[in-house]
Amino acid sequence: MSHQELRLPMPWGHIAAKAWGSPNDRCVLAVHGILDNAGSFDRLIPLLPSSYYFICIDLPGHGLSSHFPKGMPLEYLNYILAIRKVLDYLNWERCIYIGHSLGGNLGTMFTSIYPERVTKLICLDAVIARPISDDVIISYIRSKHDNAINIEEKTDAARLYTIEEIIYILMNSRYNALNRPAAEALSKRSITKVGDRYSFTRDPRLKLGILPIFNYEQHSAILKHVHIPILVVFAETTVTAKHHKEMERLNTHAMVNLKHNHVVVQGNHDVHNNHPERVAPHITEFLTTLKSNL
C-alpha cells in the first residue's frame, strides 16, 4: 500500500497526516499515543485489509503537526475537539477509529461524546484514561499549572542529536522499549534537521501527561454512552504488570454489557509497532466479520 502526506488546516495551525488506500473505501482514523506520531502505524497499516481508507494523524504537538498555542497547559478535551475538527475537515460523517494508548483513551471518550461519529472502536493497549480522585484534584490542577509555567520559563535551545542518538533515545528512553524498525518508523516524523544534527519537534508540555479531570463516577457516566462494537488488544506485559487492572476498569466502567471483544497478545505496550504481525490478524477479523449497529 502506498501512502499520501496530508496537511489539514486548523485554527491554531495544521494537523499532519498520512493517508493509506483509496478515499472511496470505508474510512478509518488512526490515532497514536503520547509522544509518538502517525509513524506508529507505518508497519501495521500494510498488514490490514486494503479495502479501507486509513488516515493516521499526528496529534497537535506531535510529529509534523502544529503545537497548541503557548502559554497554557495542554488539556485533554482540546484533543477531543481536534479529532472532531479532523473528521469535519475530511467530511467524514462517521468512521472506524483505531487508537493506541492515549489515542485509544481519546477514542473511547470521543465515542462517548460523539457516538454518531464512530461505527467501530479499536483500542490498542488502552481503554480509558486514569480517573482523578476528588481528594487530589486541586493539587493535580496546581501541579499542571506550575509545570507548564516552568517549561515556558526554560529558554535553553533545543538539544541536538545525531540520527543514531535519536534512534537510541526512541528505543531505550521510554518505559516500553522499541525495537529498531519501530523506532525508525517514529523517527521520520519526530525530528527536524539543524545543521548536521537533529532536534525533537514534539511539544515539551507533553512530558507532563494529558489526563481528563474526571473522577471515577464521571468516567462511568460518560462511558455509558458507548454502544458500538469494540475491540481491545492488550499487551501481555501490560496485563501482567497491572494485574488485569485495565480489564477490571473496562468491566467496572459500564462496558461489560456492550458489544466488545478483547484479546491479549505477546509483547509490550508498543506491540502494534514492535510486532504488528501479532496485532493485525485480530484487527482484520474485527473489521471484516463484526458488523456495527450503525
Backbone as a ProteinNet text record, in pm:
[ID]
protein_1_A
[PRIMARY]
MSHQELRLPMPWGHIAAKAWGSPNDRCVLAVHGILDNAGSFDRLIPLLPSSYYFICIDLPGHGLSSHFPKGMPLEYLNYILAIRKVLDYLNWERCIYIGHSLGGNLGTMFTSIYPERVTKLICLDAVIARPISDDVIISYIRSKHDNAINIEEKTDAARLYTIEEIIYILMNSRYNALNRPAAEALSKRSITKVGDRYSFTRDPRLKLGILPIFNYEQHSAILKHVHIPILVVFAETTVTAKHHKEMERLNTHAMVNLKHNHVVVQGNHDVHNNHPERVAPHITEFLTTLKSNL
[TERTIARY]
84.2	0	87.6	60	130.4	56	125.8	60.9	80.3	-4.4	0	7.4	91.7	100.2	-11.9	-77.2	-185.1	-150.7	-204.9	-188.5	-325.9	-388.5	-525.5	-522.8	-573.4	-569.8	-659.4	-606.9	-677.7	-664.6	-751.9	-744.1	-610.3	-539.7	-412.1	-291.9	-316.7	-208.6	-254.6	-199.9	-240.9	-218.7	-287.7	-263.7	-210	-94.3	-33.3	-87.5	-91.1	-146.4	-88.1	-100.6	-64.9	-190.2	-218.8	-336.3	-291.8	-357.3	-326.9	-454.1	-445.4	-559.7	-638.8	-762	-848.4	-956.2	-979.5	-1085.6	-1225.4	-1237.3	-1367.5	-1404.9	-1309.3	-1335.1	-1378.5	-1410.5	-1456.7	-1346.7	-1387	-1291.7	-1248	-1117.4	-1060.8	-966.2	-987.1	-897.4	-809.4	-677.4	-583.1	-512.2	-510.3	-454.8	-353.2	-233.6	-119.7	-123.3	-22.3	-8.7	75	84.9	155.8	304.1	358.2	497.3	531.2	430.6	450.6	398.7	371.4	318.4	257.9	214.5	148	236.7	368.7	459.7	444.1	375.3	347.6	270.6	199.5	117.1	177.8	297.7	357.8	373.8	404.6	431.9	305.2	199.2	73.5	-20.7	-35.9	-135.2	-117.4	5.9	18.8	-26.9	-42.5	-87.1	-239.2	-308.1	-453.4	-519.8	-650	-717.2	-701.8	-672.7	-652.6	-783.2	-895.3	-1025.9	-1075.3	-986	-1020.1	-929.3	-980.5	-904.1	-858.7	-729.1	-673.2	-610.4	-647.9	-579.5	-521.9	-390	-318.5	-271.9	-318.2	-285.7	-171.4	-103.5	-16.5	-100.9	-123.3	-196.5	-124.4	-195.2	-129	-9.3	101.4	223.1	306.5	263.7	333.8	373	476.7	511.9	528.9	458.6	468.3	354.3	271.8	158	199.2	121.1	143.8	118.2	185.6	161.2	39.4	-29.1	-131.6	-63	-136.9	-74.7	-2.8	105.7	183.7	109.2	156.7	105.1	1.6	-46.4	-148.6	-106.9	-146.8	-121.6	-207.6	-160.2	-237.4	-357.6	-473	-597.3	-653.5	-697.6	-746.5	-859.7	-958.6	-1075.9	-1042.7	-932.1	-890	-849.1	-795.9	-759.5	-884.6	-987.1	-1115	-1170.7	-1167.4	-1216.8	-1132.5	-1000.9	-914.7	-955.3	-990	-1033.6	-1164	-1255.6	-1380.2	-1350.8	-1258.4	-1225	-1162.1	-1084.9	-1027.9	-1139.6	-1234.8	-1345	-1428.5	-1450.6	-1528.2	-1456.5	-1324.5	-1249.4	-1251.5	-1242	-1241.4	-1381.3	-1483.7	-1623.1	-1663	-1608.3	-1645.7	-1758.6	-1875.8	-1986	-1959.9	-1896.3	-1864.1	-1743.2	-1680.6	-1561	-1540.5	-1448	-1393.3	-1272.4	-1254	-1147.4	-1051.4	-921.3	-816.4	-727.9	-704.3	-619.2	-527.6	-403.7	-308	-283.8	-288.1	-254.6	-339.1	-276.6	-354.2	-456.5	-417.1	-510.5	-631	-611.3	-723.7	-813.3	-750.8	-830	-912.9	-850.2	-922.8	-1037.8	-1014.7	-1118.8	-1240.2	-1216.3	-1327.6	-1405.8	-1334.1	-1400.7	-1472	-1406.8	-1468.5	-1597.3	-1593.4	-1711.3	-1823.6	-1788.1	-1888.4	-1958.9	-1879.4	-1934.1	-2001.9	-1945.8	-1999.1	-2027.9	-2123.7	-2146.3	-2189.6	-2245	-2290.2	-2175.7	-2053.3	-1941.2	-1853.4	-1871.7	-1783.8	-1868.4	-1834	-1909.6	-1845.6	-1713.8	-1639.5	-1520.3	-1482.4	-1371.7	-1270.3	-1143.3	-1034.2	-933.4	-913.3	-821	-700.9	-583	-459.6	-393.3	-401.1	-345.4	-394.4	-522.7	-584	-733.6	-796.1	-942	-988.1	-950.6	-989.3	-868.3	-875.3	-770.5	-786.8	-678.6	-681.6	-770.6	-870.3	-953.6	-872.8	-913.3	-851.5	-946.5	-903.4	-991	-1013.4	-1125.2	-1163.9	-1060.6	-993.5	-902.9	-771.2	-742.5	-616.6	-638.3	-763.6	-788.4	-728.9	-734	-678	-527.1	-461.2	-315.5	-275.7	-356.9	-328.1	-333.9	-438.8	-452.5	-338.4	-305.8	-197.5	-63.8	-39	88.1	96.5	-17.2	-18	16.3	-41.7	-13.7	131.8	179.2	318.5	416.1	392.9	483.4	481.5	360.8	350.6	429.7	421.3	495.6	645.6	686.5	829.2	886.5	809.6	855.7	869	771.6	776.4	897.9	939.5	1048.7	1185.7	1190.5	1317.7	1347.8	1459.1	1492.4	1606.7	1655.2	1765.7	1724.9	1816.9	1789.1	1767.5	1689.1	1662.2	1793.1	1805.2	1925.3	1932.9	2053.5	2073.8	2138.6	2102.2	2148	2189.3	2269.9	2292.1	2172.9	2159.7	2046.6	2055.4	2177.6	2192	2151	2179.5	2135.4	1984.4	1922.4	1775.9	1716.9	1769.6	1719	1738	1853.3	1880	1779.3	1752.7	1657.6	1518.6	1475.3	1342.7	1334	1444.1	1443.5	1448.2	1517.3	1551.2	1501.2	1477.6	1442.5	1291	1223.9	1079.8	1050	933.9	901.2	895.8	844	835.2	930.7	1026.5	1130	1073.3	1131	1100.6	1216.2	1185.1	1292.4	1334.3	1442.9	1495.4	1398.3	1336.7	1242.3	1128	1079	972.1	1020.9	1141.8	1199.2	1223.5	1270.3	1293.4	1162.4	1055.1	925.2	880.3	905.6	868.9	961.3	1088.8	1188.6	1163.8	1106	1087.2	1001.1	909.4	820.6	848.5	954	982.1	1083.5	1155.5	1273.5	1276.8	1358.1	1388.3	1538.8	1592.7	1737.2	1784.6	1888.8	1951.9	2100.9	2145.2	2283.2	2305.7	2403.7	2430	2373.4	2286.6	2225.4	2073.8	2007.4	1862.5	1809.5	1690.1	1620.9	1481.8	1427.2	1290.8	1192.3	1084.6	985.1	866.5	856.3	737.1	728.4	608	580.1	631.2	719.5	771.2	664.1	550.9	442.9	385.3	405.6	352.1	413.9	534.4	600.7	525.9	436.6	359.2	237.7	209.3	93.4	-32.8	-132.2	-262.1	-371.1	-441.1	-549.6	-674.3	-792.9	-915.6	-938.1	-994.3	-1018.5	-1156	-1166	-1288.9	-1258.3	-1351.2	-1333.3	-1394.8	-1389.4	-1434	-1581.1	-1668.3	-1811.2	-1841.1	-1769.9	-1791.3	-1749.3	-1636.3	-1595.8	-1704.5	-1758.7	-1861.6	-1983.8	-2026.7	-2144.2	-2121.4	-2002.9	-1971.3	-1966.7	-1904.4	-1885.8	-2015.1	-2119.4	-2248	-2306.5	-2248.9	-2298.8	-2233.6	-2144.2	-2077.7	-2159.4	-2209	-2292.5	-2253.6	-2127.4	-2080.4	-1986.4	-1958.9	-1861.5	-1723.2	-1658.1	-1526.7	-1431.7	-1311.2	-1203.9	-1093.6	-1052.5	-939.6	-829.8	-713.1	-597.5	-500.9	-489.2	-399.2	-263.9	-157.5	-23.3	-5.7	59.3	76.7	148.4	252.3	326.7	242.5	150.9	61.8	-32.6	-92.2	-186.1	-115.4	5.7	80.3	121.7	174.7	226.3	115.2	1.4	-107.7	-208.4	-176.9	-265.2	-409.8	-422.2	-553.8	-632.9	-567.3	-640.9	-711.9	-650.8	-718	-847.5	-841.8	-962	-1066.7	-1021.1	-1113.7	-1182.5	-1104.9	-1163.8	-1261.9	-1227.6	-1318.1	-1452.7	-1450.8	-1575.4	-1648.3	-1574.4	-1636	-1700.4	-1643.7	-1695.3	-1807.2	-1899	-2026	-2012.4	-1896.1	-1878.8	-1893.7	-1913.1	-1918.2	-2037.2	-2145.8	-2263.9	-2267.6	-2163	-2159.1	-2103.4	-2114.2	-2064.1	-1913.2	-1835.7	-1691.5	-1620.3	-1501.3	-1414.9	-1279.4	-1206.2	-1069.6	-980.3	-855.9	-756.9	-627.5	-542.7	-411	-306.7	-209.6	-103.4	31.4	125.2	258	331.5	388.5	463.6	439.3	499.2	482.2	381.6	376.3	275.6	277.3	391.7	404.8	409.9	343.7	349.6	295.1	201	146.2	252.3	356.8	466.6	585.8	616.9	728.4	702.2	580.8	545.1	403.5	384.9	249.5	182.6	262.5	205.4	126.7	149.8	75.3	-59.8	-70.6	-191.5	-283.2	-223.9	-300.5	-411	-388.3	-496.2	-621.3	-604.3	-720.5	-797.5	-725.2	-791.8	-863	-796.3	-856	-985.5	-983.2	-1104.6	-1216.3	-1182.2	-1281.8	-1339.3	-1253.7	-1300.2	-1392.1	-1360.6	-1427.4	-1542.5	-1550.1	-1653	-1760.1	-1727	-1824.3	-1891.3	-2021.5	-2096.8	-2126.4	-2126.9	-2164.1	-2316.9	-2367	-2512.4	-2552.7	-2463.9	-2495.4	-2501.4
-120.2	0	125	216.8	344.1	442.6	548.2	646.5	785.8	878.4	1017.8	1106.2	1208.1	1303.7	1406.5	1435.3	1534.1	1644.5	1760.5	1874.5	1937.8	1915.6	1959.8	2092.6	2200.7	2331.2	2333.7	2392.7	2406	2551.1	2598.2	2737.3	2774.3	2679.2	2707.4	2672.3	2621.9	2580.7	2471.3	2351.8	2240.4	2108.5	2005.4	1868.1	1791.3	1729.7	1648.4	1506.3	1439.3	1304.1	1226.4	1094.1	1003.5	927.1	923.1	851.8	728.7	617.7	489.5	439.1	403.1	344.9	446.6	409.9	492.5	561.8	692.8	762.4	713.8	628.6	571.2	454.3	406.3	292.5	339.8	244.8	279.1	350	452.5	543.3	490.7	494.9	455.6	565.8	616.4	715.1	645	662.8	601.6	711.2	696.2	799.1	734.4	789	734.5	769.8	721.6	750.4	874.3	912.5	1033.9	1023.1	1133.3	1147.2	1062.9	996.4	922.3	1006.4	944.7	1015.4	914.6	961.7	873.8	759	776.3	668.5	545.3	559.8	445.7	335.9	373.6	276	235.6	285.4	256.7	108.3	32.3	-110.4	-195.1	-136.3	-209	-195.3	-74.4	-50	-141.7	-165.1	-253.6	-397	-436.8	-572.5	-581.5	-468.6	-465.3	-466.5	-496.5	-506.9	-379.8	-396.2	-282.2	-217.4	-273.3	-220.2	-111.1	-58.6	50	169.6	287.5	411.5	457.3	443.4	475.4	614.8	697	824.4	822.2	832.5	832.4	975.3	1035.4	1175.3	1187.6	1302.3	1345.7	1436.7	1397.1	1483.6	1617.7	1723.2	1852.3	1837	1901.6	1893.8	1770.2	1686	1561.8	1563	1487.1	1466.2	1595.6	1604.4	1719.8	1818.6	1797	1886.3	2008.5	2115.4	2236.1	2207.8	2284.6	2277.3	2360.9	2325.3	2414.6	2543.4	2654.8	2782.9	2775.5	2851.2	2855.3	2932.8	2914.9	2992.3	2922.8	2805.5	2732.1	2586.2	2518.7	2373.7	2300	2185.9	2106.4	2044.6	2047.6	1997.6	1883.9	1781.1	1658.2	1684.4	1764.3	1784.9	1864.4	1940.6	2007.5	1906.2	1791.5	1686.4	1617.6	1605.1	1552.4	1643.9	1774.6	1870.7	1866.9	1847.1	1837.7	1719.9	1607.1	1490.5	1521.5	1589.9	1629.1	1719.1	1814.1	1904.7	1830	1725.7	1643.2	1576.9	1514.2	1447.6	1548	1665.8	1768.6	1814.4	1835.1	1880.3	1774.9	1649.2	1540	1509.6	1574.2	1548.3	1403.7	1348.4	1214.5	1225.6	1180.9	1180.1	1078.1	968	863.3	786.4	713.9	639.4	524.5	437.4	339.5	405.1	382.4	451.4	348.3	368	286.6	378.6	345.4	429	346.9	394.1	329.5	416.6	357.4	427.9	554.5	673.6	797.5	804.8	763.1	764.8	676.3	561.9	474.9	535.9	597.2	663.8	777.1	854.9	962.7	907	791.8	731.5	689.9	631.8	592.9	715.9	821.4	943.7	1011.1	1016.8	1077.8	1005	872	792.7	815.4	837.7	865.6	998.3	1098.6	1233.1	1245.3	1179.9	1186.4	1045.6	975	834.9	817	921.8	911	917.3	949.6	968.6	844.5	742.9	625.3	498.7	411.2	287.2	166.8	166.7	63	128.5	73.9	130	19.7	46.2	-47.4	22	-31.5	27	-65.5	-12.6	-90.1	-59.2	-154.9	-144.4	-18.6	5.2	122	100	161.2	161.9	301.9	344.5	477.3	544.3	676	749.1	729.5	750.9	732.3	838.5	798	895.8	974.8	1097.3	1181.1	1183.9	1134.7	1127.5	1265.6	1281.2	1410.8	1466.2	1379.4	1427.8	1482.8	1459.3	1511.2	1607.2	1639.4	1717	1857.4	1921.7	2056.2	2053.5	1961.5	1952.6	1915	1833.3	1794.8	1916.1	1998.2	2117.2	2214.4	2237	2329.4	2281.7	2152.2	2099.8	2114.6	2097.5	2117.2	2261.1	2355.2	2496.7	2530	2481.4	2509.1	2452.8	2330.2	2267.1	2335.2	2378.4	2449	2578.8	2651.1	2776.3	2749.6	2645	2611.9	2580.5	2509.8	2477.4	2603.3	2695.4	2819.9	2903.2	2896.4	2980.8	2928.4	2804.7	2749.4	2805.1	2870.5	2936.9	2868.4	2756.9	2687.7	2640.3	2647.4	2599.2	2448.4	2401.1	2257.4	2180.1	2071.2	1989	1918.7	1908.7	1848.8	1710.9	1621.7	1484	1437.7	1333.3	1262.4	1170.5	1119.8	1031.7	903.4	853.6	733.2	759.4	879.7	915.1	924.5	976.2	983.3	842.7	753.2	615.8	551.4	573.1	515.4	566.3	696.9	755.6	695.8	685.6	630.5	483.9	411.2	269.4	245	331.1	297.8	394.2	519	613.4	628.5	516.1	514.3	389	389.6	278	145.8	150.1	28.3	40.3	-51.1	-43.2	-68.1	1.5	-21	-96.8	-182	-238.7	-136.1	-161.4	-59.9	-24.3	-121.6	-83	4.5	-23.8	57.5	199.3	210.5	341.9	420.9	354.5	422	472.8	396.6	440.4	569.9	581.5	702.7	818.6	789.9	896.4	987	934.7	1011.7	1135.7	1129.9	1242.8	1309.1	1265.5	1313.6	1426.2	1450.6	1536.3	1637.5	1740.5	1836.3	1855.4	1878.8	1890.1	2030.7	2040.5	2167.2	2151.7	2208	2186.4	2041.2	1979.3	1838.2	1748.7	1805.9	1728.4	1745.7	1691.1	1690.2	1727.1	1788.3	1814.9	1753.7	1719.1	1668.3	1783	1754.2	1856.7	1856.4	1756.8	1742.5	1853.9	1884.7	1987.8	1942.2	2017.6	1973.5	1961.8	2029	2018.3	1877.8	1799.1	1663.4	1574.5	1608.3	1527.5	1531.8	1628.9	1640.2	1547.1	1486	1397.4	1473.1	1399.8	1458.1	1368.1	1416.3	1339.9	1426.7	1369.6	1446.2	1462.9	1573.9	1596.7	1540.3	1408	1337.9	1236.4	1221.7	1118.7	987.4	887.2	752.6	751.7	818.3	817.8	890.7	999.8	1073.1	991.3	920.4	830.1	727.5	669.8	567.3	622.1	741.6	803.3	832.9	880.1	913.4	788.6	682.2	562.3	485.6	516.1	451.3	489.7	590.3	636	562.3	468	391	265.9	253.5	137.8	84.5	68.5	17.8	-100.3	-179.2	-287.9	-233.5	-297.2	-252.6	-372.8	-350.1	-447.7	-384.1	-452.3	-406.6	-511.4	-468.8	-557	-520.9	-608.4	-585.4	-650.1	-582.7	-642.3	-729.1	-842.1	-936.7	-873.6	-793.5	-733.3	-631.3	-564.5	-469	-541.6	-648.4	-726	-782.5	-833.9	-893.2	-787.3	-676.6	-572.6	-505.9	-488.8	-416.6	-510.9	-641	-738.1	-725	-712.3	-706.1	-580.7	-477.1	-356.3	-293.2	-298.8	-243.7	-319.8	-452.9	-531.7	-503.9	-485.9	-452.8	-319	-223	-92.5	-101.5	-181.8	-199.7	-252.2	-353.2	-412.8	-320.1	-260.8	-179	-54.4	1.1	125.5	101.5	17.3	1.4	-50.8	-112.1	-160	-311.2	-379.7	-525.2	-574.9	-498.2	-541.3	-490.2	-418.2	-368.1	-474.3	-446.8	-539.6	-518.8	-582.7	-565.4	-699.8	-701.4	-818.1	-772.9	-863.2	-830.2	-952.1	-923.4	-1027.5	-981.9	-1077.3	-1048.5	-1106	-1022.1	-1067.2	-1053.5	-1136.2	-1133.2	-1006.5	-935.6	-814.7	-707.9	-590.2	-481.2	-378.4	-265.4	-163.1	-120	-127	-85.1	-204.4	-311.8	-433.1	-407.9	-315.9	-288.5	-232.5	-169.6	-114.1	-209.9	-268.2	-363.5	-491.1	-545.1	-672.1	-660.7	-581.5	-559.5	-686.9	-787.3	-912.8	-986.5	-953	-1015.7	-947.7	-825.3	-745.3	-744.9	-741.3	-724.9	-828.7	-959.3	-1056	-1028	-980.4	-952	-830.8	-729.4	-611	-647.5	-726.2	-766.8	-843.2	-937.1	-1014.7	-924.8	-831.8	-740.7	-649.9	-601.2	-512.8	-584.5	-708.2	-775.3	-867	-905.3	-1001.9	-949.3	-848	-799.3	-673.6	-680.4	-566.7	-467.5	-339.7	-237	-224.9	-151.2	-131.4	3.8	67.3	196.2	182.5
0	0	0	-90.1	-89.8	-0.7	41.5	127.4	71.5	120.9	78.8	202.2	198.5	308.6	297.1	409.9	414	513.2	492.2	581.9	599.5	713.7	739	813.3	755.1	822.4	946.5	1052.6	1178.9	1227.3	1315.8	1361.5	1424.4	1484.8	1551	1462.4	1341.4	1253	1159.1	1175.2	1090.6	1163.4	1116.5	1159.9	1040.6	1060.3	955.2	964	850.2	847.3	730.1	740.8	632.3	592.3	463.2	412.9	336	366.2	301	233	104.4	35.6	-42.9	-77.4	-161.1	-78.5	-99.8	-26.7	-61.5	-160.3	-195	-104.4	-24.9	63.7	202.3	290.2	425.2	502.9	577.2	641.5	778.4	802.7	931.4	976.9	1097.7	1157	1258.9	1248.7	1341.5	1420.5	1553.9	1642.2	1735.9	1738.5	1811.8	1960.8	2033	2175.5	2202.4	2328.3	2365.8	2330.7	2277.4	2234.7	2111.3	2050.9	1927.5	1810.3	1699	1582.6	1486.3	1370.6	1274.3	1229.2	1239.9	1204.4	1290.6	1403.7	1491.8	1419.6	1311.2	1238.3	1104.1	1072.1	941.4	914.8	1017.8	999.9	1012.5	1070.7	1090.7	971.7	918.8	813.5	693	643.6	527.3	550.9	677.3	709.9	723.2	712.3	725.7	588.7	580.8	450.8	367.7	239.2	150.4	106.4	148.1	109.2	204.6	288	379.9	351.4	383.4	366.1	503.8	530.4	661.7	659.7	754.1	775.1	916.4	923.6	1051.3	1078.5	1185.7	1212.1	1312.8	1307	1415.6	1504.8	1628.8	1720.1	1735.6	1774	1797.5	1891.1	1853.4	1934	1909.3	1817.3	1784	1636.2	1604.4	1465	1387.8	1274.8	1186.8	1205.9	1308.1	1334.4	1414.9	1399.6	1479.3	1626.5	1712.3	1855.2	1889.8	1997.6	2050.5	2096.9	2100.5	2138.1	2272.3	2283.3	2405.9	2515	2636.4	2747.7	2832.9	2789.1	2863.3	2874.3	2981.5	2988.7	2886.3	2842.7	2748	2817.4	2751	2809.4	2724.7	2791.8	2729.2	2629.7	2669.8	2584.7	2459.3	2460.3	2337.4	2231.4	2275.8	2181.6	2126.1	2208	2159.3	2051.6	2076.2	1978.2	1850.6	1864.6	1746.3	1658.6	1720.6	1643.6	1570.7	1639	1571.4	1451.7	1468.8	1359.7	1242.4	1271.8	1165.3	1085	1153.7	1083.9	1005.6	1064	993.5	867.2	879.2	762.1	651.7	689.7	591.6	537.1	595.4	558.3	584.7	694.2	736.6	838.8	801	897.3	1007.9	973.6	1069.2	1019.1	1108.4	1070.2	1167.8	1133.8	1226.3	1291.7	1420.3	1493.9	1552	1526	1586.8	1669.3	1795.7	1879.2	1967.1	1979.9	2069.1	2190.7	2310.5	2434.9	2448.5	2453	2460.1	2348	2227.7	2115.9	2138.8	2206.5	2240.1	2345.7	2447.5	2550.6	2491	2402.2	2334.7	2251.9	2189	2107.2	2187.6	2304.7	2391.2	2436.5	2475.8	2518.8	2401.8	2286.5	2168.8	2132.1	2136.3	2102.8	2203.8	2329.7	2431.8	2404.1	2364.2	2342.7	2207.1	2106	1969.3	1917.5	1976.8	1939.2	1794.2	1734.5	1596.1	1495.5	1542.4	1450.1	1435.7	1522.1	1521.4	1509.9	1416.8	1397.1	1465.4	1474.1	1545.7	1613.8	1727.9	1805.1	1833.2	1799.2	1824.7	1914.4	2034.7	2131.8	2148.4	2123.3	2134.8	2267.7	2359.3	2494.3	2565.9	2556.1	2620.7	2629	2728.2	2737.7	2775.1	2895.7	2941.8	3005.6	3015.8	3086.1	3236.5	3308.8	3453.9	3519.6	3599.9	3669.4	3773	3798.7	3900.9	4021.2	4132.9	4250.4	4309.3	4377.2	4432.1	4528.9	4603.1	4706.6	4653.3	4525.1	4469.6	4353.3	4322.1	4200.8	4208.2	4326	4338.5	4321	4388.9	4376	4233.8	4167	4029.8	3936.8	3950.8	3866.4	3891.8	4019.1	4052.3	3996.4	4004.7	3954.7	3803	3732.3	3587.9	3552.9	3627.5	3601.9	3633.3	3746.4	3785.2	3682.4	3641.2	3546.5	3410.5	3367	3239.3	3242.7	3355.2	3369.7	3373	3442.6	3449.6	3312.5	3230.4	3095.6	3011.7	3024.3	2948.3	2984.9	3110.5	3156.5	3114.8	3066.1	3019.2	2880.4	2866.6	2740.4	2666.5	2718.9	2653.4	2514.2	2421.3	2286.8	2289.4	2192.2	2184.8	2171.6	2243.9	2237.7	2102.5	2049.4	1918.2	1930.7	1837.5	1842	1702.4	1698.3	1572.8	1549.4	1426.7	1397.7	1479.4	1503.6	1584.7	1729.2	1779.8	1915.3	1922.4	1816.2	1810.6	1817.1	1736.4	1735.4	1872.1	1933.4	2065.2	2168	2166	2260.9	2240.6	2116.2	2089	2128.9	2117.8	2152.3	2302.9	2376.1	2514.7	2622.3	2590.3	2696.3	2710.8	2722.1	2745.9	2826.1	2887.7	2977.2	2901.5	2778.9	2698.1	2580.3	2571.1	2469.5	2329.7	2232.4	2092	2028	1930.2	1851.3	1746	1676	1585.2	1471.6	1402.6	1296.7	1348.6	1469.1	1526.9	1555.6	1610	1639.3	1511.2	1407.7	1280.3	1220.4	1237	1185.7	1253.9	1383.9	1457.1	1425.8	1405.2	1393	1274.4	1167.7	1045.5	1067.7	1166.7	1191.3	1326.3	1393.2	1528.9	1534.1	1424.9	1432.7	1318.9	1337.4	1232.7	1228	1110.2	1094.6	1126.6	1206.4	1241.8	1213	1100.7	1060.7	1025.4	1088.6	1063	1172.7	1259.1	1366.9	1363.3	1468.4	1469.1	1607.8	1609.8	1735.8	1729.3	1845.3	1851.2	1829.4	1757.5	1726.3	1823.3	1908.5	1993.1	2096.6	2135.7	2234.6	2371.3	2436.9	2567.8	2674.8	2656.5	2755.2	2761	2656.4	2652.5	2759.5	2802.7	2905.2	3038.4	3054.5	3178.3	3176.8	3062.7	3052.8	3017.3	2970.9	2934.7	2991.8	3091.7	3153.7	3166.1	3145.8	3169.9	3320	3359.8	3502.7	3537.4	3533	3568.2	3677	3769.4	3870.9	3821.5	3906.3	3871	3827.2	3903.8	3874.4	3743.3	3717.4	3593.4	3472.6	3483.4	3375.6	3347.8	3452.1	3435.7	3364.7	3404.6	3344	3196.1	3163.7	3024.7	2937.6	2988.3	2908.5	2883	2956.4	2932	2796.6	2733.3	2603.8	2487.4	2516.3	2410.7	2381.9	2258.7	2222.1	2084.7	2059.7	1931.4	1955.9	1853.4	1871.2	1905.3	2002	2048.7	2051.4	2002.6	2016.7	2099.7	2207	2287.1	2275.4	2226	2214.2	2326.2	2424.9	2536.8	2509.8	2554	2550.8	2674.7	2656.2	2766.6	2885.8	2859.9	2971.2	3045.9	2976.9	3042.9	3136.6	3087.2	3169.2	3291.4	3271	3382.2	3483.7	3433.7	3523.2	3602.5	3540.3	3606	3671.7	3669.7	3735.1	3686.9	3556.2	3492.4	3531.2	3576.4	3614.4	3495.3	3375.9	3258.9	3232.1	3247.5	3224.1	3330.9	3454.2	3562.3	3534.9	3486.6	3457.1	3341	3240.7	3127.9	3175.5	3259.6	3308.2	3404.4	3496.5	3600.3	3544	3439.6	3384.1	3283	3318.5	3247.7	3105.2	3071.1	2935.3	2924.2	3034.5	3030.9	2949.7	2943.7	2871.3	2727.9	2685.7	2549.8	2455.9	2326.5	2226	2212.4	2299.7	2290.7	2298	2242.6	2247	2298.2	2361.2	2399.1	2377.9	2340.4	2321.2	2387.5	2419.8	2476.3	2382.1	2341.8	2252.3	2322	2282.6	2341.6	2298.6	2396.6	2366	2471	2449.1	2544.3	2492.8	2559.3	2530.1	2383.7	2317.5	2177.5	2083.2	2117.2	2035.6	1895.1	1877.6	1744.3	1651	1708.3	1630.3	1628.2	1743	1750.3	1670.7	1687.2	1621.9	1564.9	1461.6	1408	1358	1322.2	1272.6	1380.6	1507.5	1616.7	1639.3	1597.1	1620.7	1498.7	1379.6	1255.9	1235.9	1263.6	1240.1	1322.2	1444.5	1529.8	1478	1432.9	1377.5	1247.8	1163.9	1036.2	1057.4	1150.1	1178.2	1229.6	1316.4	1372.1	1263.7	1175.1	1068.6	971.3	939.7	828.5	867.9	995.1	1033.3	1125.8	1205.5	1303.5	1252	1233.2	1182.2	1293.7	1258.6	1356.1	1357.8	1457	1465.9	1409.7	1332.3	1271.9	1120.7
[MASK]
++++++++++++++++++++++++++++++++++++++++++++++++++++++++++++++++++++++++++++++++++++++++++++++++++++++++++++++++++++++++++++++++++++++++++++++++++++++++++++++++++++++++++++++++++++++++++++++++++++++++++++++++++++++++++++++++++++++++++++++++++++++++++++++++++++++++++++++++++++++++++++++++++++++

